Every structure is written in C-alpha cells, then in structure tokens.
Amino acid sequence: MDELFPSELKARLSQIGDADIVVGIPSYNNARTIGHVVVIVNSDGGSKDKTQDVVMRAEGGADDLLLVSHPVHNSYRISTPYHGIPGKGSAFRTIFAVAAKLNAKACVVVDSDLRSITPGWVELLAKPVLEQDYDYIAPYYQRHKYDGTITNGIIYPMTRTLYGKSVRQPIGGEFGFSGNLAKRYLEKDVWDTDVARFGIDIWMTVTAIAEGFRVGQAYLGAKIHDAKDPGADLTSMFRQVVGSFFSLMGSYENVWKKVSAYEAIPMFGFPFEVGVEPLTVNTDRMIHAAQQGVADLREIYSSFLSPQVLVELTNFVHRNGQGFHMPDQLWVRMIYEAATAFRYRLLDREHLLQSLVPLYLGRTASFVLEVTESNATQVEERIERLGQVFEAEKPYLTQQWDAIGKEKFHAQPV
C-alpha cells in the first residue's frame, strides 16, 4: 500500500496518525469547480489545469470540513497526485489507501464538479457508517429529467434487477463507506482496467451489494454539477461504465442468478422539493447518430443480436420526429444480449461497447421526446416502468446467458 504514496504524503500521514473520517475528492481537470467542494484529501488524477493549486487555496476551516454528531478536534487538508492511469478510479485508489493507512472508521468521497454541495452532505453520508454500522451509503438526490441518462436508462434498473437492492443512484459520485470496505476495495485487482477511469462508481456499488456489505442511501437534495448533453459528452463514459457493469456480471454471476426480487434500502435524511438547473439536449443529433450507427454497424449487430431483435431495431430506427420511440422491451433485450455477448466474447469487447453507443443515443432521444412535457414525478414513474420491464425480462437474460455459455463450453476442444 505504501507504494501508492509519494514521500511527502507518507510523511504527512505519519504526522496525522489515525483519523475517524477521511473525506476524499477525486479530481481530473476540475480547477473551475473544485473550490466549491469540501476538501480533506484531494486525490488528483494528473490534472494539467492547476486543480491542485485551487484545492490548497480553498477557504474553510475545521467547521467547514466536517459536520458530524461528535466533536472533531483536528482536521487536515492534503492534495496529492496519483501516478497511474489517468481518471477517477485511479484517484480513488489513493483515497482508499489513505483511509486504510489512517485506520479511518468512515470515508466519504464527493465529485469535484459539484456546485450544490453543503457540509451537511458529509454528515449524511458518514453518520450511518459511524453510528449504525452501515458499510456503504449511496446518494439520493434530485436531478434534471434529462440528466443521468446512463443511470436512468440502464445502470439503475439493472442494478436493482440483478442484485436485488434499489440503489437509485448507483453511479452518483458521492458515497460514504466504512474503513473495512475501503480495505476490501484495495484488495481488488482492477486498477489497470477501465474501472480506473470512469467505471469506479458502479464497481464500488455492485461490489458492496454483491459481497454482502450493509447498504443504505442518503437524501442530499439537488445535484447541481457540470451536467452534459448525452449526445455530445457522455459516449466515453457510457462505454466505460457499461463495460465495467458487464464485467461485474461475469464476476458475480453466482450472486445475481439467485436474486428473484428487489428490496428497498433504508433512506437517511428527509426528502424535500428542490430546484434543478435546466439542461438542453439535441435530440435531432442523437436520432441521426442512432440511424447512421445502425446502418453502418449492421454486421456487428448481427453477430450478437438475435434475428428478431435485429429486425425490431431496424424497423424502429427509421422513424423520425415524435414517432421516434424505442419500445422498452426492445431496449432491454438488446442490453441483455449485449451483456451475454460481452461475457462470452462473441466479438471484441471494445467493438461491442462502441456499437452500443448509437443504441444508447437512440434510446435517450426516445426518452427525452417522451417526457418533454412530464414533471419530475411523472418522469420517475416512467423510469420505474422501465425497471419493471428489466425485471420481467430477467428470465430472457438467464436463458440467453446459459444457452450461449453451454454452446461456448461444448465448442471448447477437449
């Protein structure tokens, strides 16, 4: 573990000794926003825009840094670069190691592009860990109806369907977790993979659930951050998050196959109405990308989509305007067939993930057009209905998974 620390950080940690709570902020080129965020340990993934300088100049004393139910007598601010694969997960690894080195009882991590964070977030994420023996607290907050499309369209409904826990924001970016769970994360050999880039959030959530750690969520209000147009800014993140999720399906196959229903998890904090910033998306661009992708990648799709699903996809994608609507069952079956193809390497995994991007853009455009006039409650109900389709189609996933697995197994030379 010590090999993760530059000499200056080793000396600083030795000076600190032990800590009850570590608050970490993984960053990568966030100089414009990181000053808004509470900082104790900022683990930087190799920024070139003076992010670390902003961290060290950020105002705030001990009262600003921590708000918990018992007095904290000392607080320390550390900003350290992480020398590894650039990205969020690489920075997390250092935060986990710092928490382990300091024998922290709890650790809180928050994104560095937040503009709505308050000191109360630290308390909400840390308190259940410190006082009620929870191991993992996920965030729960209000977002614009066009924000969080990867979460709403695939990661949330699949997480609850496969692993049986209704974690509403499994890749939210703000988490509280126990020192024991931080040590467990450090034991995993994922730091040279895409988990070290943008797959870390879903990896943390699924690992905690699948390995039996005690999980809850905390209501944090509104998430106001550097929201992105899904058609322009999220394609790399989509590939890495979905790729990490698919990899986890292979790792925890024996877990999710046994899950037959999902359960709600405890909520900490009190939900209240909040305002969110507007977000503009370009549906025409997404529709064009989906249509062009399906036309150009038909050969790739035919290598992992069943004939009926491929026919339905072709029929759907030629629609335009308000008629551009992707049926939930088609979307779910495409994702389940893609997950199976990923597991058994029916084609190159990077090519597979890249081919899913036009499908994701088509699904997102369809969703945006459908909920344009919907309020927050109606949008949540719509996402709930999609989750029910993921659940209803789980036997289809299992059937595909087992059939392809048996076929691949029998094809192996003896």
WOMO-V531430 format. One record per residue. RES is the residue in three letters. SS is DSSP state (hx for helix, st for strand, lp for the rest). PHI is phi as a letter, one per 20 degrees, with the letter a starting at -180 (* if undefined). Layout:
BEGIN
res->(RES;RES)
ss->(SS;SS)
phi->(PHI;PHI)
END
This chain:
BEGIN
res->(MET;ASP;GLU;LEU;PHE;PRO;SER;GLU;LEU;LYS;ALA;ARG;LEU;SER;GLN;ILE;GLY;ASP;ALA;ASP;ILE;VAL;VAL;GLY;ILE;PRO;SER;TYR;ASN;ASN;ALA;ARG;THR;ILE;GLY;HIS;VAL;VAL;VAL;ILE;VAL;ASN;SER;ASP;GLY;GLY;SER;LYS;ASP;LYS;THR;GLN;ASP;VAL;VAL;MET;ARG;ALA;GLU;GLY;GLY;ALA;ASP;ASP;LEU;LEU;LEU;VAL;SER;HIS;PRO;VAL;HIS;ASN;SER;TYR;ARG;ILE;SER;THR;PRO;TYR;HIS;GLY;ILE;PRO;GLY;LYS;GLY;SER;ALA;PHE;ARG;THR;ILE;PHE;ALA;VAL;ALA;ALA;LYS;LEU;ASN;ALA;LYS;ALA;CYS;VAL;VAL;VAL;ASP;SER;ASP;LEU;ARG;SER;ILE;THR;PRO;GLY;TRP;VAL;GLU;LEU;LEU;ALA;LYS;PRO;VAL;LEU;GLU;GLN;ASP;TYR;ASP;TYR;ILE;ALA;PRO;TYR;TYR;GLN;ARG;HIS;LYS;TYR;ASP;GLY;THR;ILE;THR;ASN;GLY;ILE;ILE;TYR;PRO;MET;THR;ARG;THR;LEU;TYR;GLY;LYS;SER;VAL;ARG;GLN;PRO;ILE;GLY;GLY;GLU;PHE;GLY;PHE;SER;GLY;ASN;LEU;ALA;LYS;ARG;TYR;LEU;GLU;LYS;ASP;VAL;TRP;ASP;THR;ASP;VAL;ALA;ARG;PHE;GLY;ILE;ASP;ILE;TRP;MET;THR;VAL;THR;ALA;ILE;ALA;GLU;GLY;PHE;ARG;VAL;GLY;GLN;ALA;TYR;LEU;GLY;ALA;LYS;ILE;HIS;ASP;ALA;LYS;ASP;PRO;GLY;ALA;ASP;LEU;THR;SER;MET;PHE;ARG;GLN;VAL;VAL;GLY;SER;PHE;PHE;SER;LEU;MET;GLY;SER;TYR;GLU;ASN;VAL;TRP;LYS;LYS;VAL;SER;ALA;TYR;GLU;ALA;ILE;PRO;MET;PHE;GLY;PHE;PRO;PHE;GLU;VAL;GLY;VAL;GLU;PRO;LEU;THR;VAL;ASN;THR;ASP;ARG;MET;ILE;HIS;ALA;ALA;GLN;GLN;GLY;VAL;ALA;ASP;LEU;ARG;GLU;ILE;TYR;SER;SER;PHE;LEU;SER;PRO;GLN;VAL;LEU;VAL;GLU;LEU;THR;ASN;PHE;VAL;HIS;ARG;ASN;GLY;GLN;GLY;PHE;HIS;MET;PRO;ASP;GLN;LEU;TRP;VAL;ARG;MET;ILE;TYR;GLU;ALA;ALA;THR;ALA;PHE;ARG;TYR;ARG;LEU;LEU;ASP;ARG;GLU;HIS;LEU;LEU;GLN;SER;LEU;VAL;PRO;LEU;TYR;LEU;GLY;ARG;THR;ALA;SER;PHE;VAL;LEU;GLU;VAL;THR;GLU;SER;ASN;ALA;THR;GLN;VAL;GLU;GLU;ARG;ILE;GLU;ARG;LEU;GLY;GLN;VAL;PHE;GLU;ALA;GLU;LYS;PRO;TYR;LEU;THR;GLN;GLN;TRP;ASP;ALA;ILE;GLY;LYS;GLU;LYS;PHE;HIS;ALA;GLN;PRO;VAL)
ss->(lp;hx;hx;hx;lp;lp;hx;hx;hx;hx;hx;hx;hx;hx;hx;hx;lp;lp;lp;lp;st;st;st;st;st;st;st;lp;lp;lp;lp;lp;lp;hx;hx;hx;lp;lp;lp;lp;st;st;st;st;lp;lp;lp;lp;lp;lp;hx;hx;hx;hx;hx;hx;hx;lp;lp;lp;lp;hx;hx;hx;hx;lp;lp;lp;lp;lp;lp;lp;lp;lp;lp;lp;lp;st;st;st;st;lp;lp;lp;lp;lp;lp;hx;hx;hx;hx;hx;hx;hx;hx;hx;hx;hx;hx;hx;hx;lp;lp;lp;lp;st;st;st;st;lp;lp;lp;lp;lp;lp;lp;lp;lp;hx;hx;hx;hx;hx;hx;hx;hx;hx;hx;hx;hx;hx;hx;lp;lp;lp;st;st;st;st;st;st;st;lp;lp;lp;lp;lp;lp;hx;hx;hx;hx;hx;hx;hx;hx;hx;hx;hx;hx;hx;hx;hx;lp;st;lp;lp;lp;lp;lp;lp;lp;lp;lp;st;st;st;st;hx;hx;hx;hx;hx;hx;hx;hx;hx;lp;lp;lp;lp;lp;lp;hx;hx;hx;lp;lp;lp;hx;hx;hx;hx;hx;hx;hx;hx;hx;hx;hx;lp;lp;lp;lp;st;st;st;st;st;st;st;st;lp;lp;lp;lp;lp;lp;lp;hx;hx;hx;hx;lp;hx;hx;hx;hx;hx;hx;hx;hx;hx;hx;hx;hx;hx;hx;hx;hx;hx;lp;hx;hx;hx;hx;lp;lp;lp;lp;lp;lp;st;lp;lp;lp;st;st;lp;lp;lp;lp;lp;lp;lp;lp;lp;lp;lp;lp;lp;lp;hx;hx;hx;hx;hx;hx;hx;hx;hx;hx;hx;hx;hx;hx;lp;hx;hx;hx;hx;hx;lp;lp;lp;lp;hx;hx;hx;hx;hx;hx;hx;hx;hx;hx;hx;lp;lp;lp;hx;hx;hx;lp;lp;lp;lp;hx;hx;hx;hx;hx;hx;hx;hx;hx;hx;hx;hx;hx;hx;hx;hx;lp;lp;lp;lp;lp;hx;hx;hx;hx;hx;hx;hx;hx;hx;hx;hx;hx;hx;hx;hx;hx;hx;hx;hx;hx;hx;hx;hx;lp;lp;lp;lp;hx;hx;hx;hx;hx;hx;hx;hx;hx;hx;hx;hx;hx;hx;hx;hx;hx;lp;hx;hx;hx;hx;hx;hx;hx;hx;hx;hx;hx;hx;hx;hx;hx;hx;hx;hx;lp;lp;lp)
phi->(*;f;f;f;d;f;g;f;f;g;f;f;f;f;f;f;n;d;b;f;c;d;d;d;c;f;c;b;l;c;g;f;d;f;f;f;d;f;c;d;c;d;d;e;e;o;f;d;d;m;g;f;f;f;g;f;e;f;f;p;d;f;f;f;f;c;c;c;f;d;f;d;e;c;c;c;d;c;c;c;f;d;e;a;f;f;q;f;f;f;f;g;g;f;f;g;f;f;g;f;f;e;l;f;f;b;c;c;c;c;f;e;d;f;c;d;f;c;g;f;f;f;f;f;e;e;g;f;f;f;d;c;m;f;d;b;d;e;e;c;b;e;c;g;f;e;e;m;f;f;f;f;e;b;f;f;f;f;f;f;f;f;d;m;c;e;e;f;c;f;c;f;o;d;b;d;b;f;f;f;f;g;f;f;g;f;f;e;d;c;f;d;d;f;g;f;d;c;e;f;f;f;f;f;f;f;g;f;f;f;e;n;f;e;d;b;b;c;e;d;n;e;d;d;b;e;f;c;f;f;f;d;c;d;f;f;f;g;g;f;f;f;f;f;f;f;f;f;f;f;f;d;g;f;e;f;f;e;e;d;b;d;c;f;d;g;d;d;n;d;g;b;f;c;e;c;f;f;c;d;c;d;f;f;f;f;f;f;f;f;f;f;f;f;f;f;d;g;f;f;f;f;e;c;e;f;g;f;f;f;f;f;f;f;f;f;f;e;f;c;m;f;f;f;c;e;f;g;f;f;g;f;f;f;f;f;f;f;f;f;f;f;g;d;l;f;b;g;f;f;f;f;f;f;f;f;g;f;f;f;f;f;f;f;g;g;f;f;f;f;d;g;e;e;e;f;f;f;f;f;f;f;f;f;f;f;g;f;f;g;f;f;e;g;g;f;g;f;f;f;g;f;f;f;f;f;f;f;f;f;e;f;f;e)
END
